[in-house]
Amino acid sequence: MNDSVLPDLIDELWERRAELSPADTTARSAVVAAVDAVDAGQARVAYVDPATDEVVVNERAKRAILLAFRVLPMARSQVGDFRYEDRVPLTTRLDGVRVLPGAIARWGSYVAPGTVLMPSFVNIGAYVDEGTMVDTWATVGSAAQIGKNVHLSGGAGIGGVLEPPNAVPVVVEDEAFVGSRCMVVGGARVRRGATLGAGAILTPTTHVIDVETGDELPRGEAPAWSVCVGGTRPRRFPGGEFGLPCLLVLKRLPEGSRHDKATLNAILRDHGVDA
Ligand SMILES: CC(C)(COP(=O)(O)OP(=O)(O)OC[C@H]1O[C@@H](n2cnc3c(N)ncnc32)[C@H](O)[C@@H]1OP(=O)(O)O)[C@@H](O)C(=O)NCCC(=O)NCCS
């Protein structure tokens, strides 16, 4: 990963973003080159620093993407009877990716070889690493970072974050399994090898509770190599006691192993079956 491919000029352009328009050809070519580096996977909006385990956000990459909406003109396109009008085209870098009709990956997203895109949506700034399955109607929001061999099940919603500055995108780490219709949003983190049961909701403030010990774990994170489901925790309000959503850690898995019900991904791949 070489973030130096994004020129300093992006920061200067950001300072005077209110003045920019598609007529500024110098700004436009700098922004296009920067977003194209993100599209090619040469730069990314965020990543987990292996030394600190912290999510590092590359503000310049985010700025380049936001600037693209200022300096790219609206353009019409058409596929059969479908007509579109937008500033951002689709990505053309899909070598080695299995892409089904109805899958949409915007320019400025990086989709690694060996991934499968069922009819799904991958937004600008997102990074989807090798061997990952983006199943039907799953959405990978802007700037979301998805690791290797992840399964995003049908209808899973991975939220996007570009603004405000310093906002941390969603990170789903390698080998994670995100069940059908889960919602993982706004800087939440699914750690390596975690399984999220169908319909679980994870936001940065979601309480995470280990059902074996009753311990409150760091909020907004599905722990590595755990099986989690959405639950509720009681909370007292002036009007009475109500249940608020939380994430329950049901069990821990040996590191490197997948939950039985989460082996679906491999089975589908091995047999070439479409989910
Ligand atoms: C989370 C999951 C992996 C748990 O599987 P498991 O470890 O075998 O656990 P069980 O199914 O035996 O469930 C354990 C308990 O959690 C509950 N539970 C299971 N899944 C749940 C969910 N998604 N939300 C809330 N509670 C759930 C069960 O009701 C059960 O409670 P019980 O013991 O009182 O009956 C599984 O239920 C699941 O959601 N898998 C994802 C399915 C999916 O999205 N597939 C995608 C296909 S594209």
The ligand as an SDF file (V2000), in Angstrom:
LIG
                    3D

 48 50  0  0  0  0  0  0  0  0999 V2000
  -25.6090  -17.2310   14.9340 C   0  0  0  0  0  0  0  0  0  0  0  0
  -25.6810  -18.6660   14.4550 C   0  0  0  0  0  0  0  0  0  0  0  0
  -24.4350  -18.9750   13.6790 C   0  0  0  0  0  0  0  0  0  0  0  0
  -25.7920  -19.4850   15.7180 C   0  0  0  0  0  0  0  0  0  0  0  0
  -25.7830  -20.8530   15.4170 O   0  0  0  0  0  0  0  0  0  0  0  0
  -25.5510  -21.9460   16.5920 P   0  0  0  0  0  0  0  0  0  0  0  0
  -24.2760  -21.6780   17.2620 O   0  0  0  0  0  0  0  0  0  0  0  0
  -25.7630  -23.2860   16.0040 O   0  0  0  0  0  0  0  0  0  0  0  0
  -26.5730  -21.6250   17.6300 O   0  0  0  0  0  0  0  0  0  0  0  0
  -28.0640  -22.0370   17.6480 P   0  0  0  0  0  0  0  0  0  0  0  0
  -28.6470  -21.8540   16.2620 O   0  0  0  0  0  0  0  0  0  0  0  0
  -28.1310  -23.3650   18.2990 O   0  0  0  0  0  0  0  0  0  0  0  0
  -28.6320  -20.9060   18.5720 O   0  0  0  0  0  0  0  0  0  0  0  0
  -28.2360  -20.7260   19.9090 C   0  0  0  0  0  0  0  0  0  0  0  0
  -29.2540  -19.8380   20.5510 C   0  0  0  0  0  0  0  0  0  0  0  0
  -29.1690  -18.5150   19.9700 O   0  0  0  0  0  0  0  0  0  0  0  0
  -30.3920  -18.1780   19.3460 C   0  0  0  0  0  0  0  0  0  0  0  0
  -30.1110  -17.5740   18.0460 N   0  0  0  0  0  0  0  0  0  0  0  0
  -29.5400  -18.1890   17.0000 C   0  0  0  0  0  0  0  0  0  0  0  0
  -29.4070  -17.3410   15.9770 N   0  0  0  0  0  0  0  0  0  0  0  0
  -29.9130  -16.1920   16.3820 C   0  0  0  0  0  0  0  0  0  0  0  0
  -30.0370  -14.9360   15.7550 C   0  0  0  0  0  0  0  0  0  0  0  0
  -29.6000  -14.7410   14.5130 N   0  0  0  0  0  0  0  0  0  0  0  0
  -30.5740  -13.9290   16.4480 N   0  0  0  0  0  0  0  0  0  0  0  0
  -31.0030  -14.1420   17.7220 C   0  0  0  0  0  0  0  0  0  0  0  0
  -30.8920  -15.3030   18.3730 N   0  0  0  0  0  0  0  0  0  0  0  0
  -30.3530  -16.3160   17.7100 C   0  0  0  0  0  0  0  0  0  0  0  0
  -31.1370  -19.4860   19.1490 C   0  0  0  0  0  0  0  0  0  0  0  0
  -32.5190  -19.2880   19.1740 O   0  0  0  0  0  0  0  0  0  0  0  0
  -30.6460  -20.3130   20.2780 C   0  0  0  0  0  0  0  0  0  0  0  0
  -31.4060  -20.0680   21.4210 O   0  0  0  0  0  0  0  0  0  0  0  0
  -32.0570  -21.3340   22.2110 P   0  0  0  0  0  0  0  0  0  0  0  0
  -30.8690  -22.1290   22.6870 O   0  0  0  0  0  0  0  0  0  0  0  0
  -32.8490  -20.6960   23.2890 O   0  0  0  0  0  0  0  0  0  0  0  0
  -32.8570  -22.0830   21.2000 O   0  0  0  0  0  0  0  0  0  0  0  0
  -26.8720  -18.9020   13.5080 C   0  0  0  0  0  0  0  0  0  0  0  0
  -28.0620  -18.9910   14.1830 O   0  0  0  0  0  0  0  0  0  0  0  0
  -27.0000  -17.8410   12.4410 C   0  0  0  0  0  0  0  0  0  0  0  0
  -27.6180  -16.7890   12.5910 O   0  0  0  0  0  0  0  0  0  0  0  0
  -26.3260  -18.1020   11.2790 N   0  0  0  0  0  0  0  0  0  0  0  0
  -26.3010  -17.1990   10.1570 C   0  0  0  0  0  0  0  0  0  0  0  0
  -27.2920  -17.6870    9.0990 C   0  0  0  0  0  0  0  0  0  0  0  0
  -27.1780  -16.8430    7.8650 C   0  0  0  0  0  0  0  0  0  0  0  0
  -27.3290  -15.6410    7.9060 O   0  0  0  0  0  0  0  0  0  0  0  0
  -26.8830  -17.4730    6.7390 N   0  0  0  0  0  0  0  0  0  0  0  0
  -26.6490  -16.7570    5.5400 C   0  0  0  0  0  0  0  0  0  0  0  0
  -27.0450  -17.5610    4.3760 C   0  0  0  0  0  0  0  0  0  0  0  0
  -26.7110  -16.6290    2.8750 S   0  0  0  0  0  0  0  0  0  0  0  0
  1  2  1  0
  2  3  1  0
  2  4  1  0
  2 36  1  0
  4  5  1  0
  5  6  1  0
  6  7  2  0
  6  8  1  0
  6  9  1  0
  9 10  1  0
 10 11  2  0
 10 12  1  0
 10 13  1  0
 13 14  1  0
 14 15  1  0
 15 16  1  0
 15 30  1  0
 16 17  1  0
 17 18  1  0
 17 28  1  0
 18 19  1  0
 18 27  1  0
 19 20  2  0
 20 21  1  0
 21 22  1  0
 21 27  2  0
 22 23  1  0
 22 24  2  0
 24 25  1  0
 25 26  2  0
 26 27  1  0
 28 29  1  0
 28 30  1  0
 30 31  1  0
 31 32  1  0
 32 33  2  0
 32 34  1  0
 32 35  1  0
 36 37  1  0
 36 38  1  0
 38 39  2  0
 38 40  1  0
 40 41  1  0
 41 42  1  0
 42 43  1  0
 43 44  2  0
 43 45  1  0
 45 46  1  0
 46 47  1  0
 47 48  1  0
M  END
$$$$
